[in-house]
């Protein structure tokens, strides 16, 4: 079969010009009402005829069985809709901290993001994480303050929260009219009009009126703040503003767009997704202020043959095809689906692309435009599109797909290491085969889900980002893949490191008849700061070990670090300096030097005051005041450190750190301590030393497990 040549001109032109495309994400803290807002957007843009409610398990975007049961979003669903003649591609991301990989992955391929905050809770831990992730990729942001109809809703407090906690350059472009159950509509500060939403038509009918007299002064003040902020990002407007000349609505919109795209301003809107108020204004803001692919600088990658050679790709049809795979999904109907974002050029269904990361050619059989879990076939896709392809065999998350004649590698997506693991045992031999298939598919889908087999106990160990993450993965293994299996109790991913320096040597010398083996290394080992990983320094002088053997020495150390000498956990945060050794003209080999390094490492590591490290989690607990002492007492009993206690209305917000080993089952504990009224979120904060008494127990238990 002859490979299809990539033509320079597409057969059909895109139905929407690039400047009318918006690739956006909707991100937030769990329960800020993000999926509800996405549902409303689909309803108003005519994508769905009936509103899906999350609490009914009806939402279109939450399409996995586990999501419908739990009412949370786990995978980022992708969907397309139209508003103001602009095409909006939306990625709905999960807000639960166990699924930060999904958010990180989505932000990498987006041009703009709508961050949703709850008007009651304001800026919470997970929303801070999302904000930092968006800053890391310089993604322009718009904020929607949701739940204005709820008890304790306070738009102005959330604005202050964002300025203080996120140091965000926020500017209000709508204000609420009324709050809590009196919330009626919004004041548009650009148009200086009040907008009210009709409850009967689910907010589809909108009436635009003059600003009510009691809001006149407040609106004027905020309108002036808006003018001052837009004037600061546009020189022409600065002059107009200083000369007190009138600034037109068009000029405000243009300057706001410029400020948002350059990350100098963050427009803030308010409303209520559940009560269908303020969503149309949000849609306007997405089309007015968030960038199209053309507004952003060209994407940069490098030449696969020479990583120092930077290649830029503009978002244009005439450029060579370049895309980034950002998600893999096992679909029951079509098999493996790979979601990708096209940065430049175009692609026809049935043509070949190069996976530059793996240096393998792939043929894309079908191209699908996704709407949550409904699919629409496309014959071609173009720069700026987000779609899914069928027919990939070796492509995984973070791989670059490109025109075979113009190879380029884009920066891959980096994910955090898993912190919790559980063992899983299939019941029968047939279940074993099904389990292997399930694991293969799920690890392809989720880069933070890792699987290994314990060499001693032969158990299969699943690792992930938290209890909920693993619970859902096990659920999917049992439900989707019909595997009958038993799981063990969750285990913590400990690490080993050292506190002092030590020197020593490693020798591997074997004389058997014929050619022998000879490797000899002398090195120093020293501790690094937490989170610095591993450094290897080669200080060999005068060729006492030939340069060709140095990589083998490093490999020997890395292999030995996978199972630490203290009790078999991975070693981290150390620096090894190789400064002497010897070799044999005939007997030395890569293998001999690898083994010499490995043998030496085990001995020297134990001389350098070895210690155990454990993962610590950062917690944010929001509780009514009467349960505060219960929550704090329980945290201290779990070796927790209280960092801060804040007051917000009649709620107390506790910031704390605690070791993950003490936090299993914490969800139930918080529920029973607060009669179900406290909520919390937690995320990985780093590794800390395990106290000596506890370390002794862990080491003894580990030895006991090995001796079984």
Order of alpha helices (4+ residues) and beta strands (2+ residues): beta-alpha-alpha-beta-beta-alpha-beta-alpha-beta-alpha-beta-beta-beta-beta-beta-alpha-alpha-alpha-beta-alpha-beta-beta-beta-beta-beta-beta-beta-beta-beta-beta-beta-beta-beta-beta-alpha-beta-beta-alpha-beta-beta-beta-beta-beta-beta-alpha-beta-alpha-beta-alpha-beta-beta-alpha-beta-alpha
